[in-house]
């Protein structure tokens, strides 16, 4: 899951900021892997220079399923920024 992220990537998760691969890896371990979260995008578009993905996620968390929006900023083939909101 970490391969697409740039070394200096920034991940914004509901107002919390995670910078660099170590912080992003810890976040993804806790919020995706440990909770067995699966995101299934059902809408994709380009908006203001970022890729926007929307769709439901389900897993081992109370409000499953929940709808998420991901805004992904790219630098070449690498993810430079990612912002997620529910």
ROMARMAR-681115 format. One record per atom (N, C-alpha, C, O): residue number from 1; chain; residue in three letters; atom name; x, y, z. Coordinates in steps of 0.02 Angstrom, whole numbers, always signed. Layout:
<atoms>
(NUM, "A", "ALA", "CA", (X, Y, Z))
...
</atoms>
This chain:
<atoms>
(1, "A", "UNK", "N", (+40, -60, +0))
(1, "A", "UNK", "CA", (+0, +0, +0))
(1, "A", "UNK", "C", (+43, +63, +0))
(1, "A", "UNK", "O", (+19, +116, -20))
(2, "A", "UNK", "N", (+104, +59, +21))
(2, "A", "UNK", "CA", (+146, +119, +28))
(2, "A", "UNK", "C", (+183, +137, -36))
(2, "A", "UNK", "O", (+204, +194, -44))
(3, "A", "UNK", "N", (+190, +91, -81))
(3, "A", "UNK", "CA", (+230, +102, -141))
(3, "A", "UNK", "C", (+209, +165, -181))
(3, "A", "UNK", "O", (+254, +200, -206))
(4, "A", "UNK", "N", (+145, +181, -189))
(4, "A", "UNK", "CA", (+126, +240, -228))
(4, "A", "UNK", "C", (+141, +307, -194))
(4, "A", "UNK", "O", (+140, +359, -228))
(5, "A", "UNK", "N", (+155, +308, -129))
(5, "A", "UNK", "CA", (+165, +371, -94))
(5, "A", "UNK", "C", (+236, +398, -103))
(5, "A", "UNK", "O", (+285, +360, -98))
(6, "A", "UNK", "N", (+241, +464, -115))
(6, "A", "UNK", "CA", (+306, +497, -117))
(6, "A", "UNK", "C", (+335, +496, -46))
(6, "A", "UNK", "O", (+297, +493, +3))
(7, "A", "UNK", "N", (+400, +499, -40))
(7, "A", "UNK", "CA", (+433, +498, +26))
(7, "A", "UNK", "C", (+410, +554, +71))
(7, "A", "UNK", "O", (+407, +547, +132))
(8, "A", "UNK", "N", (+392, +612, +41))
(8, "A", "UNK", "CA", (+371, +669, +80))
(8, "A", "UNK", "C", (+295, +682, +74))
(8, "A", "UNK", "O", (+272, +738, +83))
(9, "A", "UNK", "N", (+258, +630, +60))
(9, "A", "UNK", "CA", (+185, +636, +52))
(9, "A", "UNK", "C", (+152, +660, +116))
(9, "A", "UNK", "O", (+178, +650, +171))
(10, "A", "UNK", "N", (+94, +692, +107))
(10, "A", "UNK", "CA", (+53, +716, +163))
(10, "A", "UNK", "C", (-15, +684, +156))
(10, "A", "UNK", "O", (-46, +684, +103))
(11, "A", "UNK", "N", (-40, +656, +212))
(11, "A", "UNK", "CA", (-105, +624, +215))
(11, "A", "UNK", "C", (-147, +661, +266))
(11, "A", "UNK", "O", (-128, +665, +325))
(12, "A", "UNK", "N", (-203, +687, +245))
(12, "A", "UNK", "CA", (-249, +723, +290))
(12, "A", "UNK", "C", (-310, +678, +302))
(12, "A", "UNK", "O", (-345, +661, +255))
(13, "A", "UNK", "N", (-321, +660, +364))
(13, "A", "UNK", "CA", (-375, +615, +382))
(13, "A", "UNK", "C", (-421, +649, +433))
(13, "A", "UNK", "O", (-406, +651, +492))
(14, "A", "UNK", "N", (-477, +676, +409))
(14, "A", "UNK", "CA", (-526, +709, +452))
(14, "A", "UNK", "C", (-493, +760, +498))
(14, "A", "UNK", "O", (-506, +760, +558))
(15, "A", "UNK", "N", (-451, +803, +470))
(15, "A", "UNK", "CA", (-421, +857, +507))
(15, "A", "UNK", "C", (-353, +841, +538))
(15, "A", "UNK", "O", (-319, +886, +563))
(16, "A", "UNK", "N", (-333, +779, +539))
(16, "A", "UNK", "CA", (-268, +759, +566))
(16, "A", "UNK", "C", (-218, +753, +508))
(16, "A", "UNK", "O", (-235, +727, +455))
(17, "A", "UNK", "N", (-156, +776, +519))
(17, "A", "UNK", "CA", (-105, +778, +468))
(17, "A", "UNK", "C", (-51, +725, +482))
(17, "A", "UNK", "O", (-25, +721, +538))
(18, "A", "UNK", "N", (-36, +685, +432))
(18, "A", "UNK", "CA", (+16, +634, +436))
(18, "A", "UNK", "C", (+65, +648, +380))
(18, "A", "UNK", "O", (+46, +653, +322))
(19, "A", "UNK", "N", (+129, +655, +397))
(19, "A", "UNK", "CA", (+180, +672, +348))
(19, "A", "UNK", "C", (+233, +618, +343))
(19, "A", "UNK", "O", (+257, +592, +393))
(20, "A", "UNK", "N", (+252, +602, +282))
(20, "A", "UNK", "CA", (+305, +553, +269))
(20, "A", "UNK", "C", (+280, +482, +274))
(20, "A", "UNK", "O", (+226, +468, +301))
(21, "A", "UNK", "N", (+319, +437, +247))
(21, "A", "UNK", "CA", (+297, +368, +242))
(21, "A", "UNK", "C", (+289, +333, +309))
(21, "A", "UNK", "O", (+246, +290, +316))
(22, "A", "UNK", "N", (+330, +349, +359))
(22, "A", "UNK", "CA", (+323, +316, +424))
(22, "A", "UNK", "C", (+256, +332, +457))
(22, "A", "UNK", "O", (+222, +287, +482))
(23, "A", "UNK", "N", (+237, +395, +457))
(23, "A", "UNK", "CA", (+173, +414, +487))
(23, "A", "UNK", "C", (+114, +387, +447))
(23, "A", "UNK", "O", (+64, +365, +476))
(24, "A", "UNK", "N", (+119, +390, +381))
(24, "A", "UNK", "CA", (+65, +364, +339))
(24, "A", "UNK", "C", (+58, +289, +347))
(24, "A", "UNK", "O", (+3, +263, +350))
(25, "A", "UNK", "N", (+114, +254, +351))
(25, "A", "UNK", "CA", (+113, +181, +360))
(25, "A", "UNK", "C", (+78, +163, +426))
(25, "A", "UNK", "O", (+37, +117, +428))
(26, "A", "UNK", "N", (+93, +199, +480))
(26, "A", "UNK", "CA", (+62, +186, +545))
(26, "A", "UNK", "C", (-13, +199, +542))
(26, "A", "UNK", "O", (-52, +160, +569))
(27, "A", "UNK", "N", (-33, +252, +509))
(27, "A", "UNK", "CA", (-104, +268, +501))
(27, "A", "UNK", "C", (-140, +213, +462))
(27, "A", "UNK", "O", (-192, +189, +484))
(28, "A", "UNK", "N", (-112, +192, +407))
(28, "A", "UNK", "CA", (-144, +140, +366))
(28, "A", "UNK", "C", (-147, +74, +402))
(28, "A", "UNK", "O", (-195, +36, +394))
(29, "A", "UNK", "N", (-96, +58, +441))
(29, "A", "UNK", "CA", (-97, -4, +480))
(29, "A", "UNK", "C", (-156, -3, +529))
(29, "A", "UNK", "O", (-194, -51, +533))
(30, "A", "UNK", "N", (-163, +53, +565))
(30, "A", "UNK", "CA", (-216, +59, +615))
(30, "A", "UNK", "C", (-286, +64, +585))
(30, "A", "UNK", "O", (-333, +32, +609))
(31, "A", "UNK", "N", (-293, +105, +533))
(31, "A", "UNK", "CA", (-360, +121, +508))
(31, "A", "UNK", "C", (-383, +79, +449))
(31, "A", "UNK", "O", (-443, +79, +432))
(32, "A", "UNK", "N", (-337, +44, +417))
(32, "A", "UNK", "CA", (-357, +3, +359))
(32, "A", "UNK", "C", (-343, -71, +373))
(32, "A", "UNK", "O", (-390, -112, +373))
(33, "A", "UNK", "N", (-282, -88, +386))
(33, "A", "UNK", "CA", (-264, -159, +394))
(33, "A", "UNK", "C", (-297, -188, +456))
(33, "A", "UNK", "O", (-330, -239, +452))
(34, "A", "UNK", "N", (-287, -155, +514))
(34, "A", "UNK", "CA", (-314, -182, +577))
(34, "A", "UNK", "C", (-391, -186, +577))
(34, "A", "UNK", "O", (-419, -231, +608))
(35, "A", "UNK", "N", (-423, -140, +542))
(35, "A", "UNK", "CA", (-497, -139, +540))
(35, "A", "UNK", "C", (-525, -177, +480))
(35, "A", "UNK", "O", (-586, -180, +470))
(36, "A", "UNK", "N", (-480, -207, +440))
(36, "A", "UNK", "CA", (-501, -244, +381))
(36, "A", "UNK", "C", (-546, -202, +336))
(36, "A", "UNK", "O", (-595, -227, +308))
(37, "A", "UNK", "N", (-528, -138, +329))
(37, "A", "UNK", "CA", (-568, -91, +290))
(37, "A", "UNK", "C", (-556, -102, +215))
(37, "A", "UNK", "O", (-500, -109, +192))
(38, "A", "UNK", "N", (-611, -103, +179))
(38, "A", "UNK", "CA", (-608, -110, +106))
(38, "A", "UNK", "C", (-648, -52, +77))
(38, "A", "UNK", "O", (-708, -45, +90))
(39, "A", "UNK", "N", (-615, -11, +37))
(39, "A", "UNK", "CA", (-645, +46, +3))
(39, "A", "UNK", "C", (-659, +26, -69))
(39, "A", "UNK", "O", (-615, +0, -104))
(40, "A", "UNK", "N", (-721, +38, -91))
(40, "A", "UNK", "CA", (-741, +20, -159))
(40, "A", "UNK", "C", (-766, +83, -194))
(40, "A", "UNK", "O", (-824, +101, -186))
(41, "A", "UNK", "N", (-722, +117, -231))
(41, "A", "UNK", "CA", (-744, +179, -264))
(41, "A", "UNK", "C", (-799, +165, -316))
(41, "A", "UNK", "O", (-795, +117, -354))
(42, "A", "UNK", "N", (-849, +208, -316))
(42, "A", "UNK", "CA", (-901, +203, -367))
(42, "A", "UNK", "C", (-906, +266, -409))
(42, "A", "UNK", "O", (-948, +271, -454))
(43, "A", "UNK", "N", (-863, +315, -394))
(43, "A", "UNK", "CA", (-860, +377, -434))
(43, "A", "UNK", "C", (-789, +403, -433))
(43, "A", "UNK", "O", (-756, +405, -381))
(44, "A", "UNK", "N", (-765, +423, -492))
(44, "A", "UNK", "CA", (-698, +451, -499))
(44, "A", "UNK", "C", (-702, +510, -546))
(44, "A", "UNK", "O", (-734, +507, -598))
(45, "A", "UNK", "N", (-669, +565, -527))
(45, "A", "UNK", "CA", (-668, +625, -570))
(45, "A", "UNK", "C", (-605, +666, -555))
(45, "A", "UNK", "O", (-572, +657, -504))
(46, "A", "UNK", "N", (-589, +710, -601))
(46, "A", "UNK", "CA", (-535, +759, -592))
(46, "A", "UNK", "C", (-567, +825, -572))
(46, "A", "UNK", "O", (-615, +847, -602))
(47, "A", "UNK", "N", (-539, +856, -520))
(47, "A", "UNK", "CA", (-567, +918, -495))
(47, "A", "UNK", "C", (-511, +961, -466))
(47, "A", "UNK", "O", (-477, +940, -419))
(48, "A", "UNK", "N", (-502, +1021, -493))
(48, "A", "UNK", "CA", (-451, +1067, -468))
(48, "A", "UNK", "C", (-382, +1036, -462))
(48, "A", "UNK", "O", (-346, +1048, -414))
(49, "A", "UNK", "N", (-363, +997, -511))
(49, "A", "UNK", "CA", (-296, +968, -513))
(49, "A", "UNK", "C", (-286, +906, -471))
(49, "A", "UNK", "O", (-229, +882, -465))
(50, "A", "UNK", "N", (-338, +879, -441))
(50, "A", "UNK", "CA", (-332, +818, -402))
(50, "A", "UNK", "C", (-382, +765, -428))
(50, "A", "UNK", "O", (-430, +782, -462))
(51, "A", "UNK", "N", (-368, +703, -411))
(51, "A", "UNK", "CA", (-413, +648, -428))
(51, "A", "UNK", "C", (-458, +638, -367))
(51, "A", "UNK", "O", (-434, +630, -311))
(52, "A", "UNK", "N", (-523, +637, -378))
(52, "A", "UNK", "CA", (-571, +629, -324))
(52, "A", "UNK", "C", (-605, +560, -332))
(52, "A", "UNK", "O", (-634, +545, -384))
(53, "A", "UNK", "N", (-601, +520, -279))
(53, "A", "UNK", "CA", (-634, +455, -278))
(53, "A", "UNK", "C", (-686, +455, -223))
(53, "A", "UNK", "O", (-673, +479, -168))
(54, "A", "UNK", "N", (-744, +429, -238))
(54, "A", "UNK", "CA", (-798, +424, -188))
(54, "A", "UNK", "C", (-825, +354, -187))
(54, "A", "UNK", "O", (-828, +320, -239))
(55, "A", "UNK", "N", (-845, +332, -128))
(55, "A", "UNK", "CA", (-876, +266, -124))
(55, "A", "UNK", "C", (-880, +242, -52))
(55, "A", "UNK", "O", (-856, +275, -6))
(56, "A", "UNK", "N", (-912, +184, -44))
(56, "A", "UNK", "CA", (-920, +156, +23))
(56, "A", "UNK", "C", (-859, +116, +45))
(56, "A", "UNK", "O", (-821, +89, +4))
(57, "A", "UNK", "N", (-850, +112, +111))
(57, "A", "UNK", "CA", (-800, +68, +141))
(57, "A", "UNK", "C", (-835, +27, +194))
(57, "A", "UNK", "O", (-879, +51, +229))
(58, "A", "UNK", "N", (-815, -35, +199))
(58, "A", "UNK", "CA", (-841, -78, +251))
(58, "A", "UNK", "C", (-784, -113, +285))
(58, "A", "UNK", "O", (-730, -121, +256))
(59, "A", "UNK", "N", (-795, -135, +346))
(59, "A", "UNK", "CA", (-743, -169, +384))
(59, "A", "UNK", "C", (-765, -179, +456))
(59, "A", "UNK", "O", (-824, -177, +471))
(60, "A", "UNK", "N", (-717, -191, +499))
(60, "A", "UNK", "CA", (-730, -204, +570))
(60, "A", "UNK", "C", (-732, -139, +609))
(60, "A", "UNK", "O", (-690, -127, +653))
(61, "A", "UNK", "N", (-780, -95, +594))
(61, "A", "UNK", "CA", (-790, -33, +631))
(61, "A", "UNK", "C", (-865, -21, +637))
(61, "A", "UNK", "O", (-904, -44, +595))
(62, "A", "UNK", "N", (-885, +16, +689))
(62, "A", "UNK", "CA", (-955, +23, +707))
(62, "A", "UNK", "C", (-1001, +49, +652))
(62, "A", "UNK", "O", (-1056, +23, +644))
(63, "A", "UNK", "N", (-980, +98, +616))
(63, "A", "UNK", "CA", (-1025, +131, +568))
(63, "A", "UNK", "C", (-1019, +101, +497))
(63, "A", "UNK", "O", (-1035, +135, +448))
(64, "A", "UNK", "N", (-997, +40, +493))
(64, "A", "UNK", "CA", (-987, +7, +428))
(64, "A", "UNK", "C", (-1055, -10, +397))
(64, "A", "UNK", "O", (-1098, -36, +433))
(65, "A", "UNK", "N", (-1066, +4, +335))
(65, "A", "UNK", "CA", (-1021, +40, +289))
(65, "A", "UNK", "C", (-1028, +116, +298))
(65, "A", "UNK", "O", (-1078, +141, +324))
(66, "A", "UNK", "N", (-977, +151, +277))
(66, "A", "UNK", "CA", (-976, +224, +279))
(66, "A", "UNK", "C", (-950, +249, +211))
(66, "A", "UNK", "O", (-908, +217, +180))
(67, "A", "UNK", "N", (-975, +305, +190))
(67, "A", "UNK", "CA", (-955, +333, +125))
(67, "A", "UNK", "C", (-896, +381, +135))
(67, "A", "UNK", "O", (-898, +425, +178))
(68, "A", "UNK", "N", (-845, +372, +95))
(68, "A", "UNK", "CA", (-784, +413, +98))
(68, "A", "UNK", "C", (-773, +450, +33))
(68, "A", "UNK", "O", (-794, +429, -21))
(69, "A", "UNK", "N", (-738, +507, +39))
(69, "A", "UNK", "CA", (-713, +543, -18))
(69, "A", "UNK", "C", (-637, +550, -9))
(69, "A", "UNK", "O", (-614, +573, +43))
(70, "A", "UNK", "N", (-600, +530, -60))
(70, "A", "UNK", "CA", (-527, +537, -61))
(70, "A", "UNK", "C", (-509, +587, -114))
(70, "A", "UNK", "O", (-532, +583, -171))
(71, "A", "UNK", "N", (-466, +635, -97))
(71, "A", "UNK", "CA", (-439, +684, -144))
(71, "A", "UNK", "C", (-364, +671, -148))
(71, "A", "UNK", "O", (-328, +678, -99))
(72, "A", "UNK", "N", (-342, +651, -207))
(72, "A", "UNK", "CA", (-273, +629, -217))
(72, "A", "UNK", "C", (-236, +676, -263))
(72, "A", "UNK", "O", (-255, +685, -321))
(73, "A", "UNK", "N", (-182, +706, -238))
(73, "A", "UNK", "CA", (-139, +748, -278))
(73, "A", "UNK", "C", (-78, +708, -300))
(73, "A", "UNK", "O", (-46, +676, -259))
(74, "A", "UNK", "N", (-63, +710, -363))
(74, "A", "UNK", "CA", (-8, +670, -391))
(74, "A", "UNK", "C", (+51, +714, -411))
(74, "A", "UNK", "O", (+43, +772, -430))
(75, "A", "UNK", "N", (+110, +685, -406))
(75, "A", "UNK", "CA", (+171, +714, -432))
(75, "A", "UNK", "C", (+202, +661, -477))
(75, "A", "UNK", "O", (+237, +616, -452))
(76, "A", "UNK", "N", (+188, +664, -541))
(76, "A", "UNK", "CA", (+207, +609, -586))
(76, "A", "UNK", "C", (+164, +549, -569))
(76, "A", "UNK", "O", (+103, +553, -569))
(77, "A", "UNK", "N", (+197, +493, -554))
(77, "A", "UNK", "CA", (+161, +432, -535))
(77, "A", "UNK", "C", (+153, +424, -460))
(77, "A", "UNK", "O", (+123, +375, -438))
(78, "A", "UNK", "N", (+179, +470, -421))
(78, "A", "UNK", "CA", (+178, +463, -348))
(78, "A", "UNK", "C", (+122, +504, -316))
(78, "A", "UNK", "O", (+104, +558, -341))
(79, "A", "UNK", "N", (+94, +477, -262))
(79, "A", "UNK", "CA", (+45, +515, -223))
(79, "A", "UNK", "C", (+82, +565, -181))
(79, "A", "UNK", "O", (+124, +547, -139))
(80, "A", "UNK", "N", (+67, +629, -191))
(80, "A", "UNK", "CA", (+99, +684, -154))
(80, "A", "UNK", "C", (+55, +704, -95))
(80, "A", "UNK", "O", (+80, +718, -41))
(81, "A", "UNK", "N", (-11, +706, -107))
(81, "A", "UNK", "CA", (-58, +723, -54))
(81, "A", "UNK", "C", (-119, +678, -59))
(81, "A", "UNK", "O", (-139, +657, -113))
(82, "A", "UNK", "N", (-147, +662, -1))
(82, "A", "UNK", "CA", (-209, +625, +0))
(82, "A", "UNK", "C", (-250, +653, +59))
(82, "A", "UNK", "O", (-226, +659, +115))
(83, "A", "UNK", "N", (-312, +669, +44))
(83, "A", "UNK", "CA", (-358, +694, +96))
(83, "A", "UNK", "C", (-420, +650, +95))
(83, "A", "UNK", "O", (-450, +639, +42))
(84, "A", "UNK", "N", (-439, +626, +153))
(84, "A", "UNK", "CA", (-498, +583, +159))
(84, "A", "UNK", "C", (-547, +616, +206))
(84, "A", "UNK", "O", (-529, +643, +258))
(85, "A", "UNK", "N", (-611, +611, +186))
(85, "A", "UNK", "CA", (-665, +635, +229))
(85, "A", "UNK", "C", (-724, +589, +222))
(85, "A", "UNK", "O", (-734, +556, +171))
(86, "A", "UNK", "N", (-764, +587, +275))
(86, "A", "UNK", "CA", (-823, +544, +276))
(86, "A", "UNK", "C", (-885, +588, +272))
(86, "A", "UNK", "O", (-941, +561, +272))
</atoms>
